[in-house]
């Protein structure tokens, strides 16, 4: 069985498939609905504006049939009279033309909306293939269209014939009536029969519209494989997306690692967490986190800090609080100002000790970290990121190369 067989097309068309079909000019259309709209607009327009139309036609006939003895010898009067009659006829028919034109525009919009597409004008030489033409004639759509045509003819014929037959006595009585009365009654009978026929076309349109909707969506059905393929094309292959995310993390990690040599201090857990802090007096309102990580990334941060003589401070509560509550390149929150200030004071004392000597400063141990900011150990998300990073050793190698170069330049 072919992959795209109609038996396998069991899935409804996706929004992307519908949008593509619309771009190609394929939308729902019902000829019967358009026919009914045109007939209804024309008939009810004539019915509603019969008085105005009658006045214009009366003026046209009066102007055309009224002349005096002198005008019969004036050849220019014929053109003048023809022009006047044409204007009166146009005035009489202009509202009807407007109604029918508006119906012709609005009827297609009721199903598929308004669409201007040049795809339908493109030449398709496959339509000239007689074999394909025969296949379309003998396909399932051929008998269905034939049945619809027969049903339309039968419905309209039965309704129109019934309307005429039920009034056959009135039609025969017209011959015995005076002329003015016969004309009025004949116009009334014609209007009733035409209105009944238009109502019959409404029945046909009401049957055709659901069929056209069903046929359109049936033609655009998709196989399960097509739906999966389209989903992959629109959403992207999960493997490729995973590789892209891994590369993005690797690039972000390399950029982050390049900031470690510029940090003032690295606060550690000491093994699970590492957070690098930087503060420049006069340029920053508060210290900010320039690098952070857990497990393998934390170990790499500590290595780079040691290679570049960045002080390391073991302060588990502060390291956890900074990691969980501060994003990269963001300033620390107010509740951590006091603890970080003690850390930076120790860093400045350590720098003075290395340059001027004296007593070595004592590293702060009892830092004031609010309990609500200390969220404990490594989260499942962080552990998952570490596991995925472990599956991409090439990225870590690139990180090492980049970080070594940064350390050498520092």
N, C-alpha and C positions, 0 to 999 in steps of 0.2 A: 504493500500500500504506500502511495506517495506520501511524503512528509507533509505536504500542504493539502492533502485531501480534505474535502468538505466534511467527511466523517470525523476527522481529527480536529477540525476547527470548532472546538466546544467552548472556548473562552470568549467573553465579551470584549469588544474593542477597548483598548486602553485610551485614556485622554490624549496621549501622544499620537496614537494611530488615528483618532478622530481629527486631531488638529492637522495632521499630514494630509488626510483625505480632503479636508476643507481647503488646504492650500492648493491641492490639485483640482479644485472645482467640484468635488464630489460632496453634495449635500442632499438632504431629503427634499424631494419635489413631488407634487401631486398635480397632474394635469387636470384631473376632475375637479379639484378644489379651485384651481385657477378658472376653469370653465364656468363653474357655478358662481364664482365671484363676479366674473364679467357679465354673465346673464342677469344675475341679481342686481348689479349696479345699473345695467342698462334698463331693465324692466322697471324697477322701482324708481329710477330717476325719471323715466318717462311718465310713470304713474303720478309721482309727486309733483312734477312740474308740467303736467298736461295743460294747465291753464295758460302758463307763459308760452309754452310751445305752440298752443293753438292760436294765441294772439299773433305770434310772429308768422306762422304759416298763413293766417288770414290776411295779414298785411301784405305778405308776399304775393298771394293770389290776387288780391285787389289791385296791387300796383301792376301786376303783369297783365291783367285782363281789362284794365280800364284805360281807354285812350279816346281821343277826339278825332275829328275828321282831319284836322291840320297835321296831327302828329303821324298820321299814316303815311305821309309823303316825306317825312324827315327820317333819313336813314340812320342818323346818329342816335335817335331815340331808342333804337333796338339795343345798342351797347349800354346805354344808360339804364334801361330797364333791366337788362340782364345783370348788371352790377348791383342794382338795388335788390333784386331778387336773391342774388347770391349772399349779400350781406344779411338779409332777413333769415335766409336758411342757415347761415353760419351762427347767427345769434340764437336760433332755435335749437341747434344741435350742440353748441359749445358746452352747456352744462352737462349734457349726456356724455360727451367726449371726455370731459374732466372727471366725471364719476368713474367711467370705465377705465380711464388711464390710471387713476388712483387705485382702483381695485386690482389692475394688472401689476402694480408695484407692491401692494400690501399683501396680496394672496401668497406669493412665494415666501415672504418674510414670516408668515405664520408658522412655517415648519422649520426651514433651515436658515432663516435670517437673510439679510441682504449680503450678497457676495459678488465681487467683481474679480474674475480670475481669467488670465490669458492662457491658462493651461488647456482649456477646452478648444481654443483656436489653433493650437499647435497641430501640424499635420501628423497623422498616425496612419502610416501605410499598411499597418496590420488590418485596418478596416476594409481595405480593398481585397483582402484575401477571401476568395469565395468559400473556401473550406470553413473558415471561422464564421462567415456569414450563415452557412448552412447549420453549423453547430449551434449558433444562437437561435436560429429558427426552430430547431428541433430540441432545444433545451427545455428545462422545466418551466422557464419563464414564458416561453411561447404559448403553451396551452393556458397558462394563468392569465396572460394578457388577453388572449382570445376570449377566455371565459369572462373576464372583466368587461370587455367590449360588448359581448352578448348580453351580460347582465345589465349593463348601462342602457343598452337599446331596449331591452325588455322592460326595465323599470320605468324609463321615461315614456316608452310607448304605452304601457299599461295605464300609467297615471294620466298622461295626456288624452289617451283614447277614452278612458273612463270619464274624464271631465267633459269631453265633447259629447259622448253618448248620453250622459245624464241630462244634457241640455239640448238634445236634438229637436225636441218639440219647440223650444224657443227659437232655434235656428230656422225651422220650417215656418214659424209664425212671422218671421221678418218679411216674407214676401207679401203678406197681407196688410202690413202696417204702412202708415204714411212715411214719406221719405225722411223727414227730419227725425221722426221717432225711430224708424228702422236704423238710421245711421247711429243714433245714440245707443240703441240696444246692441247693435253689432259691435260697437267699440267696447261696450261693457263685457260682452261675451268673449271677445278676443282677449281682453285684459285678464278675465278670470281664467281662461284656458292657458294663457302664457304664464300667469302666476302659479298655476298648478304644475305646469311643466318645470318651472324653476324650482319649486319645492321637490319635485322628483329628482332633479339634479343634486339637491342637497342630500338626499338619501344616498345617491351614488357616491358623492364626495365623502360622506360619513363612513362609507364602507371602504373607500380607496385609501384614505389617510392612514388608518391603522396598518393596512397592508404595506403601504410604502415605507412606513417607519420600521416594520418588521423586516421587510426585504433589505432596506439599507443597512441595518445593524447586522443582519445575517451575512451580507456580503463582506462586511468588515470584520467578521469573527476571526479569531486568531487561534493557533495551536498553542499548547502549553509551552512548547519549545520557543515559539516566537515571543511569548510573554516573558519568559526567562531571559531571552537574548536582549529584548528591549530594556528590561530592568537592569541588566548588566551594562548596557550602553549608556543608560541615563544616570544610573547611580555609580557606575564604575566597578571594575572587577575587585572583589574583596582583597585578593592577594596583592594587586597593584596598589590599592589604597593603603594596605598595611605597609608596603614598602615605602610609599610616599610619606606616611606618617613617621616611619622609622628614620627616613632621611631628614625629615623636618626636625625631629627630636635631636638627631645627631648634629645638625647645623646649629640648633639652639644651644645644645650642650657645649659645642666648641666655642660659640660666642660667649657663653657663660664662663667657661674655664679660662678664657682670655682675660676676664676681669679679676680672677683670683689674685694674681701678682700685685694688683693695684689696691687690694683690700688692706685695711688697717689691722684686722684681727679675724681669726676663724674660730668660731665657737663650736665645740664638738660635744658628742654624747657620752663617751668618746668614740664609739665604733659605728653606731647606726646612723647618726645624724652629723652633718657638718654645714655650718652657715657662715658665709663670709660677709663681714660688715665693712662699710666704708663711710667716712665722714670727713668733709672738707669745710673747715670753718669759714664762714662768710659766703659760701656757695650753696650750702644745704641747710634747710631748716632743721633737719633731724637726720641721724644716721640711716642709711638705707642698706637693704640686702642686695648684694651684687651676685651672689652665687649660693646655691643650696642643693643638697642632695641627701640620699639615704643609701646605705649599704655600699655598693660598688662606686657609685658617683661620689659619695661622701669620702670614701677612701682615696679616690683620685684628687678630690679637693685638698685633702690633707697633704698628699704627696706634693702637689704643686705649691702649696703654701710653704712647706718645708724647704723645697728647692729654692724658693724666692725669699726666704727669711721673713715670712709673714708669721707673727706670733700665733700660737695655738693655745686655746684656753678650754679646759674641760669644765663645762657647766651644763650638765644634762637637762635640768628643767628649762634653762634659758634657750638651749639649742632646740629643744622640742617646741617651745613656744614660738620662737622665731620661724621655724620651718613651717608650722601649721597655720600661722596667723599672718604672715607677711609674704606677699608675692615678690617675684624678682623685680629689682629696680624700683621698689616701693619703700617709702619711709616706714620706720617702725611705729607701732601704735603708742599712744600716750602712756598706757599702763606699764610699758617696758622701758620708759625713759630712765628711770632710776637705776635699774639693773645694768642697762647698756652704758650709762654714764660711768658707773663703777668700773666696767670693763675697759672703756676708753681711757679712763684715768690711769689704770694699770698699764695700758699700752704706752701712754706718754711717759710714765715713770720708767718703763723698761727701755724706751729709746734714750732717755737721759742717762740711764745707768750704762748703756752700751757706749755712749759718747763721752761721758764725763766720769764714769766710775762711781764708787761709793757702795752703799748697801743695796743689794738686789731687792727689788720690790716683791712683796708677797702677793701671789695671785689671789684674787677674790674667790671665796668659796661659798659663802652664805648670801646668795643674791636674792633680792626680793622679786619673785616671779609670781603673779596672781595664779591661784590654783585653776581658775576657769580657762586660762590660756594654755595650760600644760595638758595637752590631749593624749599623752602617753606615747605608745610605740608606733611602728610603721603601719600605715593603713593598707588595706587589700589593694587599692588602686596603685599605691606606690610600689608594692611588691610585684604587681602585675607588670608595671613599667620596667622594673628591674629584670624580671624574667624575660620580657621581650627584648630588652637591651642585650641580655646575655646571648640571645639567639642571633644577634647581629654583631659579631666580633669585629667585622671590618670597620664599623662605625667607631668602635672603641679605639681601634688602631689609628684611625684618622684623628680621633681626639687626642691620643697620646702624642702623635707627631705634631699636631697644632700646638698642644700645650707645651711640649718641649721647646718648640721654636719660640713661643711666647716667653717661656722662662729664660731662654738664652738671651732674648732681646732685652728682657728686664734686667 
